[in-house]
Amino acid sequence: MDSTAHWIWYPGDFSIHQGMLQNFAREERGMGWPAYWYIDDCNRNINFSRTYDLDNPTDFTVYARGIGYVDINGKKFRLGETLRCESGKNVITIFVGNPTGLPCVYIDGLVVKSDKGWQASNFVSELPAGNDPLFTSKDQNPNVIEYQKAELNPTKVKEIDNGVLFDFGRAVNGSLKVKLHQIDEVTICYGESRTEALDVDMCYYKQESVDETTHIRKRAFRFVFIPNAKKDNINLIAIHEYIPKQNISDFQTDNPLINKIWNVSTETLNLCSDLFFIDGIKRDRWIWAGDAYQANFINQYSFFNEEVDRRTLLALRGQDNIKQHINTIVDYSMLWVIGVLNHYEMTGDREFLKIVYPKMESMVRYFINQTNKQGFIYGRENDWIFVDWSEIDKDGTVAAEQALLIEVYKTMVTCGSVLNRPIENYQTLHDQLLENFLQHFWNEKKGAFIDSYESGKNHVTRHANIFAILFDLVDDDKKESILKNVLLNDKITRITTPYFKFFEQDALCKMNRQDIVYTTILDYWGGMLANDAVTFWEEYDPTKSGKDMYSMYGDPYGKSLCHAWGASPIYLLGRYFVGLYPTRPGYREFHVEPELDQFNKFHAILPIKNGKVIVDKNGDTLSVLASKGGGTLVLGKNEYALIPNKKLTVSLNHAKVDAG
């Protein structure tokens, strides 16, 4: 049992409350822009309970964020005072309410303390109390996020266009310190790109009439332009804010470009994952389920930060009652359910699965209530059938949505089995929907899935076909047909967002086409680097140039240039080139199945649950070292057990093994 004292609350409430605040953090051209969907907040009135059988008397103090009292064996006591439990049985109940923030407590004592073992109740349901490793000191306040701060000087300062351009050389998520000389006030023009910062009229963020006392809010930028000023008039220091995360991963090859792509991907995910996985640091700053789904796959091969993913899943789902789809997007609600299974397979956290499973069940009931007689899910008024920023035929039920729902049912079968819950209904729904999906959406003439059978257009896009491969919805013959007729068919509209590039490259790797994926990574993500990217973008179209590269949503600088889903090369390289993946939840067992033909020299360190794996290649020699047991090196039909902390060396030409 965890004996570390920490702040405790009703499970999920910290994430839900902070998620609400996160979704109010967007600034749109000088205006605050709260998210446009229903947003839950935390419970306001909580009690915590626990029974101790004590051999000796013991003292403790309860600190709270809110109002309330402590009940010991039916007698009330004040918060914040030293209290005593006598030897024998002691029933302790702590009541705390907070009408403006998160109600939570910290119990300080040698025996009676706020470690694992407390139950929390909102007077309707009782569950094990929640906590977070960020809050382990009684002096902290879980209503206030404590960011580390780093002062950054500009790497370049240049007089241009009758002003001064400051380049900080990296993406900054923070504020500015301003020092003025022989000038009373200035205008600050921010930009993720140089082009944006210099566009005084249209830059996304601009603050006018700034002097040395003006409050400057937290924003994201790389460049700052001060019009109507000289170098001698102004000094700027950026104050970058962040929550530290451990990252043991390392990736070095004989291709400098692929190394840089890995490092820039790491920087991109790092910036977009402080408290939650957010979409981007400049524009939305919101928590989107589709972005978060992909971010944790990437996280698994870099930071392996379980807490960020857990917070994000809880914040997205909110309280038990469902009023609309997550982010209003039907496919995002389904990705949330599927994402819970990925979290479990990554972490093996059965306790979290147990807490969140009822919310998965109620979400799936919500899906079932909007299916037709074939079991197909459809969009209702105010629902957004998103899938991707692409020309998809959305007339009637959409194939990509059905593919996701099939995977949802399979997820419920798997998670229900882990928790010994009834799964027969989910299995039946899965089998029936899969049969109808194949019957109605597979077009034999096209050799592919069409978007919609109701429209009569027989339109083919990549999206449903990609999901069919990823979720193993078709046999090998159909997979080969999809590969030929869709994924390798230039006549099918290409995908331009890193969001669906993630899924597309994932599907190609599942079809053993790492050769194509490697080239795509170099061309697509390398193309952004060739355009001076220091983080990866929300969307990249190599046919666009100049100012047009940065436009999106009808806004000349509406595109996010630091977007979580842009970091997917980390996942693709870790999962399919290093070939590391769990075969039992929490990496109790795992495989390393490398495909490193593109590299002569290669070195990677990747995290696993409670450990790491090191893979090296030098010419025809491959070596693998795992810090924990349960690993297997897979080379074709050959399998070799990985002994903890012992390097396994293989001659790739002769499959000769040396364990040392």
N, C-alpha and C positions, 0 to 999 in steps of 0.2 A: 504494500500500500504506500502511496506517495505521502511522505510525512512533511513535505514543505508547506508552510502556511502561505496562503495567497488570498486575494480578494475573491469572494464568491458571489454568485447571483443566480437567478433563475436561468436554467440552461438555454442558451441561444439569445438571451436578452442583450448581452453586451454587443454581440454582432448585429442584432436587429437595430439597436439604438444608434450605434456608430454608422451602420449602413444607411440609416435615414439621414444622418448628418452628411455622409459622403455624397448622397444623391441630391443634396442641396448645395453642393460646392461649386457648381458650374457658373462661370461668368461668360456672358455672350455680349461682346462689344459694349462693355460698360453696364450691362444689365445682369442682375441675378436671374438664373434660369433653373428653377427646381425641376426635377424629373417629371415627366408627363404621365406617370402611372400612379396607381394607388400605393401608398407607402405606409407600412406598419411601423409602430414604435414598441418599446419594451413595456412589460407589465409595470405598473406603478406601485403595487402593494404586494409584498412578498413576506413569507415567513420561512425560516430555516430551522430545522429540528435535528436532534441527535440525542441518543441515550448513551451515557457512560457508566460503566461499573468500575468504581475506583477503589483501589487498595488504600490510598492515602488522600487526605484533603489536597486540593490544588487550586491555584488562583488563575484568573484570566481576565482580559479586558476586551470588550467588543467596540470596535470603531465602525462607524456606518456613514454612508453617504445618503442621508435622508433622516427622517424622524422615526422614533420607535422606542422599543424597550426590550429587555431580556427577561424571560420567564424561566425560573429554575424551580422545578417541582411545584409549580402553581403559584410562586411568589414573584412579583414584578420588581425589576431593578433598572436603574438608569444606564443608558449607553455611555461609554467613555470612562466608567469607573471600574476600579479593581473589584472583581467579584470572586466569591469562593464557593467551590463545591466540596461538600464533606465526603468522606469515604462512603462507599455503598452505591446504590443506584441513583443516578441523577438524570432527569429528563430536562433537556435544555431546548427552549424555543425562542428564537429571536425574530421580532416583528420589525419590519422597516418599510416605510413608504417614502416615495420621492415623486412629487407631482411635476417636477421639471427635468428630471434626469434619471439615470439608472440607479435603482435601489440595490445596494450591495453592502457587504460587511467584511471586515477583517477581524479575526479572533486571534488575539495575541496571548499565548500561554505555553507552558512546557508540555502539558497533556491535552488540555482543552484548547484547540486551535483550529483554524479554518483550513484543514487539509482535506484529503479525500475521505468521504464518509458522511458528509452532511447531505441531508435531503432539502430540496427547495420546493415550496408550494406557492402557486398563485391563487389559492383558495378554490381552484377547480381541479388542477392536476398536480401530482407530486412526482418529482424526478430527482436524480442525483444532481447536486448543485453544479453549476458551471464555473469555469475559471479560465484564465489565460496566462501563459508564462510571462507576458509583459508586466503583470501586476503582482508582485510578490513582497512589497514593502507596505507597511501600515501608513507611511507618509504619502503614498500615492493616491491619486483619485482616478478611478477607471472612467470617469466622465471626461477626462482630459488626456489626450494622446501626447506623449512626450517624444518629440522628434529630436534626433541628433542634428547638429548644425555645423556646417563647414563653410568657411569663408573662401571664396574663389575670386582670384584676380583675372581680368580679361587676358587672353593670350595674344590678342591683337587689338590695337586701337588705331583708327584711321580717320582722317578728315576727308569727307566725301559729301557731295550734294549739299554744300553749305551747312554741314553738320558733322557730328562725330559718330562713327560706327564702332561699337564694342563687340568683339567676338570672344565668347568665353570658351570656345573650343569644344564644348560638350553641352548636352541638354541639362538645364538647371530647373529644378522644381523648388522654387522658393521666392525670396524677395530681394530687394536691393538696398544697399546703403549709398546715399548720395552725398557728395561733398562738392559745394559750389565755390567758385572763385570769380570775383568781379562780374557776377551775374546773379540776379535775385531768384529766378525760377526758370524751370525748363519743362519741356514736354518729353515724355518717355514713350518711345515706340518699340514694341516688342516683336520678335519674330523667331519662329523655329527655323526659318530660312533667312538668308541675307536679303533676298528679294522682298520678303514680307516686312522685315524691319525698316527697310528703306522706303516702303510705300506709306508715307505719312497719312494719307487720306483713308486707306483701306486696311491697314494692318489690324489684325484681330483684336489685340490688346493695345490700348493707348491710355496714358494718364497725363492730363494737362495740369498746368499751374503747380508743379511740384517744387517745393523747396526742401531745405534740410530737415524740417520738422514734419513734413507730410507723411501720413501713414501710407505705406505701399504694401498692398496685399500680396499674398502668395500667388505666383503665376508660374507658367512654364515657358522657357525661352532658351535660345542659344545666343541670339544677337539682340542688342539694344542699340537703337539709333536715337540720338539727341539732335533734333534740327536746330538751326540758328545758333550754333555754338562752336567753339574752338576747343582743341585738346586741353589748353591751359585753363578752360572754364570749369571743367568737371572731372571728378574722379568717381568711378563706380566700383563697388564690390558686391558680388552676388552672395547671398546667404542661402546655400542649398540645404534643404531639410530632408531627412530620411530616417527610416527605422532600420538599424543594422540587421543584416541577415548573414548567416554563415554560408559560404560557398566553397566546398572542397573540390568542385569539378575543375578539370583542366583539359585542354584540347590543343595539341600541337601536331602538325603534320608537315610534310615537305611542300605543301601548297600554301603560300602566305595568304592568298585570297580567302581560302576556306577557313583559315585560322582567324582572320579578321571578321568574317561573317559570324563565326561562333562568338567572338568577343563582343561584337556589336549586338548580337541577339541577347547575350547575357545582360548587357547594359540596358537594353530595351525592357526586358522582363523585370529587372531589378527596379527600374523607375516606376513601372506599372504595378508594383506589388508591395506597397508598404504595409498597410493594415489589411487591405483587400486586393484581389485582382481587379483592377479597373481597366477600362478600355484604353485610355490615353491620358497623358498628364496635362495637355493644353486645353482641349476643347470640352469634351463631355465631363471627364473625371467621374463618370457614373459607373455603377456595377452592372454589367450586362452578362447574362447567363451564357451566351454563345462565346464571348471573349473568355470568360472564366473557365469554361469547359476545356478550351484549348490551352489556356495558361497553365493549368495544372499538369497536363501532359508534358509541357515544356519544363515546368518546375521540377518534375520528377527526375529530370536528367541534369539539373543544375543546382538549385538551392535546396531541393527536397524539403521544402518548408510546409510541414503538415498544418501548422496553425493558420497560415494565410488561406489555404484551401478550405479548412474547416470553417473559419469565420465567413468566408465568401459564400459557401453553401448555405449557411444558416441565415445570413443577411438576405440573400436572394429569395429564400422561401418565406421568410417572415413568420408571423403567427399562424396558428393552426387553420383558421378559417380562410378560404380562398375566395377572393372577390374578382380576380381577373388573372389572365396569364402573366407569368413573369416577364417584365418589360413590355407587356401587352403582346408578346410574340409567342405563337403557338409552338413553333419549333424550339424556342429557347426553354420553355417549360419542360419539354421532353428531354432536351440536353441536360437540364438540371438533374432529372431523375437518373439518367445514364451516368452523369458525372459522379453521383454518390457511389456507384459501384466502382468506378475508377479509383476514387479515394480509398475505398476499402481494399481493393487489390494492391494499391500502393502501400498502404499503412498497416493493414491487418487490424484496424481499430474497430473491434466488434462493439465496444461500448458506445462509440459515436453512432455506428450503424443502428444500434438498438434504439437510441434516442430519436434518430431522424426517420426511421422506417415508417412510423405512423403518418408522418408528413408526406412520405412518398406514396403511401396508400391513398390518402385523401386526394393527392394530386392526380393519381391515376384514375380515381373515380370521377374526377373533374373531366379528364379526357374522355372517358367512356360515355359520359352524358352528352358529348357532342360528336358522337359517331352515328353513321347511318346504318341501314340494314346490312350492308356489306362489311360493317365494322370500320369503315374509313372515317378518319377524323376530318372535319371541315372547319373553315373559318366562319365565325359568327360576327355580328356587328361589333365593331370596335376591336376585333382581333386582327393582328397583323401576321399574315403568312409571309414570312421574310425569306428564308432559305439563303439568299445571297443577293448582292447588288448585280443582278443579271436579268436578261430578258427571258423569264420563265413563263410558260403558259399556266396561269393560275385560275383558269376558268373551270370551276368545279373543284372536286377533290384533287389534291396534288400528290404526285407519286413520292416526292421526297419526304413529305410529312408522314405518309404511311410507312415508309422504311424506318423512320425514327420511332414510330409507335410500336412496330414489331420489336425493335430493340428494347423499348421500354418494358414490354411484357417479358422479354427474356431477362432483363435486369431484375424484375420483380421475382421471377422464378429463382434466380441465383441468390438474391439477398434474402428472400423468404426462406430458402433452404438453409442458409447460414444460421438464421434465427429460429429454425424449426417452426415456421408459420405455415398455414395452408397456402399451397401454390397451385392447386389443380385448376382453379378458374383462370389464373394468368396463363397457364400452359395451354388451356383450351382457346383462349382469346388469341394467343400467339399463333397457334396452328391454323385457326380459321382465317385470321387476317393475312398470314403469309400466303395461304392458298388463293385468296381473293386478290391479293396484290399481284401475284404472278399471272393470274387469269386476266385481269383487267388492264394492267399497265405494261406487261411485256408485249412488245410488237415483234413478231417473228420476222416480218419483212425488213424491219429496220435493224434487227439483231440487237435490240436495246430496249430500255424502258423509256416510255414517252412521259411527258409531264402530266398530261391530263387526257383521259379517254373520253370525257364528256364533251370536250370542245370540238372534237372531230378533226383537229389540226395535226394530230400525230407528231407533235413537236418534240424533238429530242434535245435535251441539254445534259450537261455532264453530272448534275447534282444527284439525282436519284440513282444513277448508275454507279456513282462513286460510293454512296451509302450501301448499295447492294453488295459491293465487294467488301467494304469495311466490316459490315455486320454479317457477312457470310450468308446472305439470303438466297444465293443461287449456286448451282453446281459448277463444276470446273468448265464445262462446255460454254455455259452462259458467261462465265467470267472472261474466258478467252474472246468471246464475241463482243463483250463490252470493251475489252482492251483494244480490239481491232477497230470496231465501229464507232467508238466514242473517244476513249482516252488518247488514242494515237491518230485520231481523225481531225485534221486541221479544219475541216468544214464545220465541225461542231464549235459553236462560239467559245472562244478561249476564256478562261477565268483570269480576272485581273486583280482580285483582292487576295492579299495574303491569307485572309480568313478561309476561303475555300481552296486556295493553294495548299494549305495544310492538309485538308481532307484528300485532295487529289493526289498529292505526293505520297501520302500515307497509303492510299489504294494502290498506287504504282509499286511501292515497295512490297506490299503484300503479294503483288504479282511478280516479284523478283526482278523488277526493272530499276534497280538502284543506279544503273548506268544513266538512265534518263533523268532520274531525280538529282543525281550529282551535277549534271549539266544545267538543270533548271536552277539549282541553288546558286551555282556560279553566275548564271546569266541574269536571273531575276533579282536575287538579293545583291549580287555583285553589281547589277545595274543601278541599284539605289546608292551603293557606295561610290560608284562612278559619278553620281550626282551630288557628292559631298554629304551624304547621309552620315550622321553620327549615331542615329538610332533608326530602327526600321519603321516603315510607314503603314498607314491604314490601307492604302491602295497605291499600286504602281502600274502605270501604263507606259511601256517603253516607247510608244509612238508619240508621246507628248514631251514637250520641251519648254524651257523658259518658264514664264509665270504660269502657264497652263498646267505644269506638273503639280501645282499646289492647290488647285481648285477642286471643290467637291460640295455637294448639296447646294449648288447655286451660289456659293460663296467663294471668292477668289483665293481665300486662305482657310477654307473650311476643312481641308484634309488634315488629319492628325499625322505628324511626322514622328511620333513616338507612340506606337500602338502595340498593345500586348500580343495580339495575334501575329504581328510581324516577326516574332522571335522563334517561329517554328523550326528553323534549321537545327536548333538544339535537340528537339525531339527526334527529328528525322535522322540526324547523325547518330544520336545515342541509341535509339531503338533499332535502327535498321543497318547501320554501318558498324558500330561497335556491337550491336546485336544483343543488348542487355534488356532483359524483361523478366518480371516475376512469373513463376509457374504455380506458386501458392501465395495467398495473400500475405502482405508484409514481407515479401522476399524471404519467407521461410525456406523456400526453394526457388532457384532462379537459373536462367540459362544465359550464357554468353555465346552468341552465334554470329561471329564477325563476318562481314563482307567488305574486305578492305583492298580490293583489286586496284582501286584508284590511287593507292598510296604505296610508296616504297618505304618511307619512314613514317611512323605513326605512334603517337603517345596520347593516351586518354586516361583520366581519372574520373570516374562517375560514382555518384552516391547511390547507396541502397539503404534500406531500413537498418539502422544501427550498424552501418559499415560503409565500405567502399570497394570498388573493383578497379584494378589498374590493368590496362591492355596496352601492350607494346608490339610493334612490328618493325623489323629491320630486314629488308629484303625478303627472303623466304623463311625467316624465323619469326614465330609468333610466341609471345609469352603473356600469361594471364595470372594475376594474383588477386585473390579475394580475401578480405579481412574477416569473413565469417563463413560458416559452413552452409551447406545446402546448394552450392553452385555446381553447374555442369557446363563445361566447354563443349560446344557442338560444332563439328566440322564435317559437313555432309552427313554421311551415315555413321560417322564416328563420334562417340561421346566419352568425355574424360571428366572424372570427378575432380572438383577443385577443393584441395585441402586448405583449411584456413591458414592464412599468412605464409603459405608455401607457393613459390612461383612455379607455374607449370609452363614448360617450354616445348614447342612443337615445331618440327621442320615441316613446312607446308608442302614441300616436294615429296617427302617420304613418310609423313605422318609419324615421325620418330619423336617419342615423348621423353622429356627429362624433367623430373620433379625435383626441385632443389630449394 
